[in-house]
C-alpha cells in the first residue's frame, strides 16, 4: 500500500512538473500514461486494503500486483518497444 501511494505521488508530481513549471525534460511520458499509472496505483492500494481486512489471500493479490506491474511496464515503454 505504501509503494502504491508513493507511485501515485510520483506520477502526480510528474504531471505537475510537465504542465505547471518551466522545467525542460529530455523524455516526457504522455498524459494518458501518467493517468493510467495513477489508476493502477489506486488499484494497488485497493488490493492492499482487501488483504489487510482479510477478504483476499496474499497469493491472489501478488498475482494481481504482477499483472499491474506488467501493464505499467508496457505502457511506460510503449514507444521504445513498438516503434
C-alpha positions in Angstrom: 0.0 0.0 0.0 2.9 2.3 0.8 4.6 1.7 -2.6 1.3 2.3 -4.4 0.9 5.6 -2.5 4.4 6.7 -3.4 3.8 5.7 -7.0 0.7 7.9 -7.1 2.6 10.8 -5.6 5.4 10.4 -8.1 3.1 10.4 -11.1 1.1 13.4 -9.7 4.4 15.3 -9.2 5.5 14.5 -12.8 2.1 15.7 -14.1 2.5 18.9 -12.2 6.1 19.4 -13.4 5.1 18.8 -17.0 2.2 21.3 -17.0 2.9 24.0 -14.4 6.6 24.6 -14.3 9.2 25.7 -16.8 11.4 22.7 -16.4 12.7 21.0 -19.6 12.7 17.3 -19.8 14.6 15.1 -22.3 11.9 12.5 -22.2 8.3 13.1 -21.2 5.6 10.5 -20.6 2.3 11.1 -22.3 -0.6 12.2 -20.1 -2.5 9.0 -20.6 0.4 7.0 -19.2 0.5 9.2 -16.1 -3.2 8.9 -15.6 -3.1 5.1 -16.1 -0.2 4.8 -13.6 -2.3 6.8 -11.1 -5.3 4.5 -11.6 -3.0 1.4 -11.2 -1.6 2.9 -8.0 -5.1 3.4 -6.7 -5.9 -0.2 -7.6 -2.8 -1.3 -5.7 -4.0 0.5 -2.6 -7.4 -1.1 -3.0 -5.8 -4.6 -3.3 -3.7 -3.9 -0.2 -6.8 -2.9 1.7 -8.6 -6.1 0.9 -5.6 -8.2 2.0 -5.4 -6.2 5.3 -9.1 -6.8 6.0 -8.7 -10.5 5.2 -11.1 -10.7 2.3 -8.4 -12.0 -0.1 -5.3 -14.2 0.3 -1.9 -12.8 -0.3 -1.1 -15.2 -3.2 -4.1 -13.9 -5.2 -3.1 -10.3 -4.6 0.5 -11.0 -5.6 -0.8 -12.3 -8.9 -2.8 -9.2 -9.5 0.1 -7.0 -8.5 2.3 -8.7 -11.0 -0.3 -8.0 -13.7 -0.4 -4.4 -12.6 3.4 -4.1 -12.9 3.4 -5.7 -16.3 0.7 -3.2 -17.5 2.8 -0.4 -16.1 6.0 -1.7 -17.8 4.4 -2.0 -21.2 2.7 1.4 -21.0 5.8 3.2 -19.8 7.9 1.6 -22.5 5.3 1.6 -25.3 7.2 3.9 -27.7 10.5 2.1 -27.1 9.1 -1.4 -27.6 6.9 -0.9 -30.6 8.4 2.0 -32.6 
